[in-house]
Amino acid sequence: AQSVAQPEDQVNVAEGNPLTVKCTYSVSGNPYLFWYVQYPNRGLQFLLKYITGDNLVKGSYGFEAEFNKSQTSFHLKKPSALVSDSALYFCAVRVMNRDDKIIFGKGTRLHILP
Amino acid sequence: NAGVTQTPKFQVLKTGQSMTLQCAQDMNHEYMSWYRQDPGMGLRLIHYSVGAGITDQGEVPNGYNVSRSTTEDFPLRLLSAAPSQTSVYFCASSRIRDRRYEQYFGPGTRLTVT
């Protein structure tokens, strides 16, 4: 069965430091991979996606993610964190076969400390 | 272009009552889905649809029904509400048939079942 794992419930980073939010996946086909952000009392906002091509994907608000097929990972990164980056981040996967489900991880809460 | 709209924003039900959560999109997306968000559980897929007349079950379909009679609308029906269905419900729509992937979430419906 396809699944997405976000091993950290919470990540704390000092403002200005680089941040990484981890995501690993398990699928049987070629994955579409996504990152979303959710601010308090809001819906989810799309950050970036990987479908094919360059393993390093750049998205909104200065975020990027690296697709690593051998490690089945898609970690979210940003070179210099801002306090305004504090939010809940979700990784998601869609498998390119007849099953069009999009499955989300449990989320990682990112705290950027001023 | 309103994106994805959900009504109501808030709802309180008594155990055993039924209701329908409405979801509509005006982007001609073929794919629509319903998720519930619970603390520590992330987003879990309830039902999804890959086009008008086609629906399928997600991870947690029990207690919920859906139909997709038009491309625009994807209502979620709670047949007999239970306290375990207290959650925040998000509807999403997406175009996923080509590389120009886009997905949008509605603002959510906060449901409390007493």
Interface residues (C-beta under 8 A of the other chain):
Chain A: Q6 D9 Y32 F34 Y36 R42 G43 L44 Q45 F46 K49 I51 T52 F90 R94 D100 K101 I102 I103 F104 G105 K106 G107
Chain B: Y31 S33 Y35 G40 M41 G42 L43 R44 L45 Y48 V50 D56 G58 E59 F90 A92 S94 I96 R99 Y101 E102 Q103 Y104 F105 G106 P107 G108
